[in-house]
Amino acid sequence: MKKIQSTCNYCSLACNLDFIVENGKIERIIPTVDYPVNKGFSCIKGLRLDRQQQVYKPSSLPRLKKADGTFEHTSWNQAVEQTAGKLTEIVEKYGPESVAAISTGQLPLEEMALLGHVLRNYLKANVDGNTRLCMATSVVAHKQSFGFDAPPYTLNDFELSDTIILIGANPVVAHPIAWGRIRANKIEGKKVIVIDPRQSETAQRADYHYPLKAKSDIKLFYILANVLIGEGWIDETYIENHTENFEAFKEFVADYPLDIAEEETNLTKEQVLELATLIHEGKNVSFWWTMGINQGYEAVRSEQGIINLALMTGNMGRPGTGANSLTGQSNAMGSRIFSNTAGLYGGGDYDNPVRRQAVANALEIEESLLPTKPTLPYNVIIEKIIAGEIKALWVVSTNPRHSWTNNKTFQEAMDKLDLFIVQDIYDDTDSSADCDVFFPVVSGVKKEGTYINTERRLSALRPVLEREEIERTDFEVFFKMGEALGMGPLLDNWKTPEDVFNLMKKCSKGMPCDITGIEYDALPNSRGIQWPFREGELLKEDERRLFEDGNYYTPSKKAKFIFEEPLENPIPLSEEFPYVFNTGRGTVGQWHTQTRTREIEEVRGAVSEGAYVYLNEKLADDLGINNQEIIEISSINGESSLFQAILSNTVAYNEIYAPIHYVETNTLTPSLYDSYSKEPSYKTTPVQIVKGVTKNEANKN
Ligand code: SF4
């Protein structure tokens, strides 16, 4: 019997787990007791990673679609050669930008980096990730306000904060281990505050809940800032020494008096004043947000509204404080920094000659091999496929036919492609079932590499089980495709995950995310190491936060107050579409499009098989809708879906909440994006409820 410590590759906590393996089988999974993130706990998803040892697929060999539309399994060599040949043909005929890929925040950083080398450096194609759907707004907000994409906290700040403010975040369901850390906080008089239109599972357990109007968050932050300034509840010394642009911000928020609170946010003056008082009275106030903020049409500025509150009250850089964005996926952070998509490896812009040369030197390649611009974002890739400009798409470990906003547009794109490649552990997802080439890869329990979690902690993914001879990792598929495309010596330094990790280390040198002090071999069986950790440094503590010295990564070393007049809602409610359709996670056991969690019997037995929404009881009564009745919801995007109505007063009268785990949900979300980051606006779609769907009609759909 062996015990192998590895990383859970679902959510952004990236818990560590001990896999007990006997006779080539995972017998048991035990959350690692002395791992600082999860401290001996985990959720059901991590505990049932043993399901991934028996991933169902008919073959571990690639599957190709034949001219007559039928499928055949072929050898790896044949599939790779044929696919590389077809990609080359397309590039020769239409140019390198006729090829694109969409990757994921679920792979180890070494695999992402290698894909970036093959497709971005060598082929000059566009590669975006599904992290665009969840974290792009935070990336931009961090870069503009702090000078680098740098979430400042350590998870221990949950336990050290006396005032924990969760905004558009529902950790009870989405980040259960983070909620456990909040519960472990023993500070006397600690307050947990939730700002969310919905009475989420977290709001139900909080000390205070502020149910604001959907997408009035940015105005609430400006009103709060104005109140804090007016009352003198700000930290002038911190503002003076460590920030810039405060005077302009002060002048700007003067136009957001408390008097407008009720009309703009649905919160009373008293509620907003109470919230401002709680912020003022807290000694160590921490602000945490996630998708409820990230996935909005002006999310970057909303997030900066939160950052501004933390800066002006001096709640940065101290234990239990911070403007803290929680990421979604296990390696969203690795994807942001080491995938060569939106920025250079290790950070930095493609048009910065000094940084370009440093990265080229680290990789031992000609500087001209590096891309000259960031990738086209996800939405533009889809638009260009539909317009016929992008001819080949390679989708890696993600399921856009389900998760992409206004998801029927992805179907439209799929139908236009000359070459559609899907690489996944399952061959029957909404996206992979009909692709031209399917590369079946092994799951995380048979791979190695490195994850970076939400608090910047690197940890090791280690192979728990041995692979069969015909099984391949994502790394091997990328490498073989690189060879078949003709990269030759350009792959010499990229042969193993460890080689790639070492290249990424070199690329990170001197950057805020410097990991030159971390040895690949030091990560297994460790407590993980947060970046930055520079060569020659000694690791004195497990929990490190950024900006303790008040220095930021901007040229002035000061954080910036950034603000802007809130936008008019581009798709407001109307008589035709009078209800707000909000989306988010449904249960702890379900993950995203359920590709993986559908295999967990305990989850399958406990969740609804079909799509459902929460509907306000009074609204249902007014519309004559019964509990569990099937209703049709039609969206401003022109589509409709059927859902079972679950009556609940956790949603406001004119709001509907739909779990994201069903393909019907993102059929209704719009093609609307935050203008700075191009992250989709998933949370506030105007919809109408159509009654009178018969059981037969429901079944047909
Ligand atoms: S899904 Fe998240 S919280 Fe659950 S075990 Fe995995 S990393 Fe931990």
Residues whose N, C-alpha, C, O or C-beta is under 5 A from the ligand:
A	BS01	SF4	C8 Y10 C11 L13 A14 C15 S42 C43 K45 G46 P176 I177
